[in-house]
Amino acid sequence: MNEPAVKMEEQIINLFQEAETEVYEGWVLKTLGSRLIVFPLYNVYPDNMDERIRACERLGNEKSAECMFRIAENTNFYLHSCLEKNRYILRERTIVGDLSITEETADRFSLYGRRESKNEDRTENIIESGIAGRVEKSPTIDTKPKPRTSSDGRLVLEKAKDGLRTEPVYMLQEGENRSWGKAGRRRIGTKRGDHLFIADANKSSRLKAADILHFSLRNNITRVLVDVPEATFLCENFEEYGFRKAYSCSCYRKQL
């Protein structure tokens, strides 16, 4: 079991506290829009794994959401083959990059910023955040969960709530101006306290590591996690600014 990866996946899950979160036999289920993301963090043994997959699918159907399984590196060896047997295919591999922001990080960023001074202010018009309001807290994960079913055998899920808040983080689209309001913004991640997570960091050619660092330094961020396609991580400038590869993830979706 890759304990560091599991702990970091928990941190990422907790950064999306405005999304509905449920737990089933050690698997954390997060509903984000039209997708039900399954994080199989615990209970990784092969017993009843096919039934657990089907239970997640039934819940996804109830929510009109497509199931996607996100398996962190070296955490669930049996599930890969079980998903393939149930007509899932590997859609992508991603890498989680990790950066702790220190004075050395800020100094390094300032050095690169002087080299590229003409781009230094660009972040002001690219990334912004907004308060998400009262949200749900991810439930405490029981490492030895007890299966629960209702009298009719249906899946029973658990969730917990509190008053914590997160801030969604947006990237402004081409030609967008802050004065234009929310139109044209695309959510790229989330901020909670001094932690920031950027999903699909390489999907936009406009978003660079310098943009993320600039935003982080202005907003007192001390820990940044980015999720990027595996094939492109080393080709981009994330390592140049101090990001390290923490682990990779395999993402499976049902074959149509």
C-alpha positions as a printed Julia matrix, in Angstrom:
256×3 Matrix{Float64}:
   0.0     0.0     0.0
   1.31    3.41   -1.01
   0.46    5.29    2.18
   1.86    8.69    1.06
  -0.3     8.56   -2.09
  -3.39    7.62   -0.08
  -2.83   10.52    2.32
  -2.36   12.95   -0.56
  -5.49   11.67   -2.33
  -7.38   12.32    0.91
  -6.1    15.9     0.87
  -7.29   16.36   -2.71
 -10.71   14.91   -1.85
 -11.04   17.27    1.11
 -10.28   20.26   -1.11
 -13.54   19.63   -3.0
 -15.81   19.81    0.02
 -18.65   21.55   -1.8
 -19.21   18.37   -3.83
 -21.36   15.57   -2.44
 -19.15   12.97   -0.79
 -20.13    9.44    0.18
 -18.3     6.34    1.4
 -18.94    2.71    0.55
 -16.76    0.0     2.11
 -13.67    2.19    2.13
 -14.21    3.64   -1.35
 -14.8     7.4    -1.43
 -17.34    8.57   -4.01
 -17.32   12.21   -5.1
 -20.07   13.64   -7.33
 -18.7    16.41   -9.56
 -21.17   17.56  -12.18
 -22.05   14.68  -14.5
 -19.29   12.47  -13.14
 -19.12   10.19  -10.12
 -15.44    9.82   -9.25
 -14.56    6.73   -7.22
 -11.4     6.87   -5.09
 -10.77    3.25   -3.95
  -8.44    4.21   -1.13
  -9.16    1.41    1.36
 -10.59   -2.1     1.34
  -8.46   -3.06   -1.66
  -8.86   -6.82   -1.3
 -10.55   -8.76   -4.11
 -13.56  -10.01   -2.09
 -16.8    -8.79   -3.69
 -14.92   -6.26   -5.82
 -17.17   -6.88   -8.84
 -20.25   -6.18   -6.71
 -18.67   -3.0    -5.36
 -18.06   -1.81   -8.91
 -21.69   -2.51   -9.83
 -22.9    -0.74   -6.68
 -21.01    2.39   -7.72
 -22.52    2.13  -11.19
 -26.04    1.91   -9.76
 -25.44    5.01   -7.68
 -24.06    6.79  -10.74
 -27.16    5.85  -12.72
 -29.38    7.25   -9.97
 -27.49   10.53  -10.19
 -27.26   10.49  -14.03
 -23.49   10.57  -13.54
 -20.81    8.55  -15.32
 -18.55    6.48  -13.06
 -14.83    7.14  -13.25
 -12.38    5.17  -11.1
  -9.2     6.96  -10.05
  -6.55    4.53   -8.79
  -3.44    5.97   -7.18
  -0.14    4.29   -7.99
   0.56    1.09   -6.02
  -2.64    1.25   -3.97
  -5.1    -1.24   -5.5
  -3.49   -3.98   -7.55
  -6.61   -6.13   -7.99
  -8.97   -3.41   -9.18
  -7.28   -2.79  -12.55
  -8.11   -6.26  -13.87
 -11.58   -6.24  -12.29
 -12.44   -2.98  -14.04
 -11.21   -4.32  -17.38
 -13.36   -7.44  -16.86
 -16.33   -5.12  -16.31
 -15.7    -3.34  -19.64
 -13.77   -0.36  -18.27
 -10.8     0.99  -20.18
  -7.82    3.04  -19.09
  -8.56    6.54  -20.41
  -5.58    8.43  -19.02
  -2.7     8.42  -16.61
  -2.0    11.55  -14.64
   0.77   12.7   -12.33
   0.2    14.58   -9.1
   2.84   17.26   -8.69
   3.54   18.61   -5.22
   5.09   21.92   -4.17
   5.63   23.34   -0.68
   6.09   27.1    -0.97
   8.99   28.45    1.05
  11.1    31.6     0.95
  13.43   29.73   -1.41
  10.48   29.08   -3.74
   9.56   32.76   -3.72
  13.17   33.75   -4.44
  13.35   31.29   -7.33
  10.09   32.62   -8.72
  11.36   36.21   -8.47
  14.51   35.24  -10.37
  12.51   33.68  -13.23
  10.08   36.59  -13.1
  12.87   39.06  -13.79
  13.89   37.01  -16.8
  10.33   37.15  -18.13
   9.22   40.52  -16.79
   6.94   41.23  -19.72
   4.74   38.29  -18.64
   4.89   38.97  -14.9
   1.52   40.72  -14.61
  -0.32   38.22  -16.79
  -1.49   36.16  -13.83
  -3.55   39.06  -12.51
  -5.87   38.57  -15.46
  -5.75   34.79  -15.7
  -6.49   33.27  -12.28
  -9.0    34.38   -9.68
 -10.93   32.76   -6.86
 -14.32   33.14   -5.25
 -15.95   32.02   -2.03
 -17.98   28.86   -2.49
 -20.08   29.31    0.67
 -21.1    26.69    3.22
 -20.12   23.27    2.04
 -19.96   19.65    3.03
 -17.03   18.07    4.77
 -15.69   14.78    3.49
 -16.6    12.01    5.93
 -13.98   10.41    8.1
 -12.74    7.33    6.29
 -12.95    4.1     8.26
  -9.96    1.96    7.37
 -11.89   -1.12    8.5
 -15.39   -0.28    7.26
 -18.35   -2.47    8.08
 -20.56   -3.21    5.05
 -24.02   -1.71    5.4
 -27.12   -2.62    3.44
 -30.75   -1.72    3.85
 -33.51   -4.29    4.37
 -34.0    -4.61    0.61
 -30.29   -5.16    0.02
 -29.67   -1.74   -1.53
 -26.39    0.07   -1.01
 -26.31    2.37    2.03
 -23.9     5.3     1.95
 -22.75    7.65    4.66
 -21.83   11.32    4.62
 -21.13   14.08    7.11
 -21.51   17.87    7.09
 -19.96   20.88    8.77
 -19.61   24.6     8.06
 -16.2    24.69    6.37
 -15.7    26.68    3.18
 -13.69   26.26    0.03
 -12.94   28.72   -2.75
 -13.24   27.64   -6.38
 -10.35   28.82   -8.53
 -11.02   29.99  -12.08
  -9.05   30.8   -15.2
 -10.34   33.63  -17.33
 -10.92   32.71  -20.95
  -9.26   34.46  -23.89
 -10.22   38.13  -23.97
 -12.0    37.96  -20.6
 -11.89   40.93  -18.24
 -12.66   40.94  -14.53
 -15.29   43.63  -15.04
 -17.29   41.32  -17.31
 -18.4    39.11  -14.42
 -18.49   35.32  -14.39
 -19.09   34.78  -18.1
 -16.18   33.05  -19.77
 -14.58   31.73  -16.59
 -13.54   28.08  -16.34
 -12.99   26.38  -13.02
  -9.52   24.85  -12.86
  -9.21   23.93   -9.21
 -10.0    24.78   -5.62
  -8.46   26.58   -2.66
  -9.01   25.83    1.0
  -7.06   27.78    3.57
  -3.39   27.71    2.56
  -3.8    24.69    0.22
  -4.43   24.84   -3.52
  -5.23   22.08   -6.01
  -5.16   22.66   -9.77
  -6.82   19.93  -11.86
  -5.87   19.3   -15.48
  -3.13   21.91  -15.23
  -1.86   21.22  -18.76
  -5.19   21.44  -20.57
  -4.76   25.12  -21.31
  -1.66   26.38  -23.07
  -2.18   29.73  -21.33
  -1.79   28.35  -17.81
   1.83   27.98  -16.73
   3.58   27.11  -13.5
   4.47   30.81  -13.13
   0.76   31.71  -13.19
   0.04   29.21  -10.42
   3.02   30.4    -8.36
   2.06   34.05   -8.75
  -1.5    33.34   -7.62
  -0.23   31.25   -4.69
   2.17   33.9    -3.42
  -0.52   36.58   -3.6
  -2.98   34.39   -1.67
  -0.68   33.05    1.05
  -0.73   29.49   -0.29
   1.88   27.2     1.28
   1.04   23.88   -0.46
   0.17   23.38   -4.13
  -0.92   20.14   -5.79
  -1.35   19.91   -9.56
  -2.83   17.1   -11.66
  -1.26   16.87  -15.11
  -1.16   14.28  -17.92
   1.66   11.81  -17.37
   3.22   12.26  -20.81
   3.58   16.04  -20.47
   4.73   16.6   -16.9
   8.46   16.51  -17.6
   8.05   18.61  -20.74
   6.46   21.55  -18.93
   8.09   24.0   -16.57
   6.6    22.68  -13.32
   9.84   21.02  -12.27
  11.72   24.22  -13.02
   9.71   25.97  -10.32
  10.2    23.22   -7.76
   7.27   20.85   -8.29
   8.12   17.2    -7.65
   6.36   14.12   -8.89
   4.48   12.62   -5.95
   2.76    9.66   -7.66
   0.72    8.75  -10.73
  -2.96    7.84  -11.09
  -4.81    5.59  -13.55
  -8.27    6.75  -14.56
 -10.78    4.19  -15.86
 -14.09    4.88  -17.59
 -16.71    2.5   -18.98
 -16.26    1.54  -22.6
 -19.26    2.67  -24.64
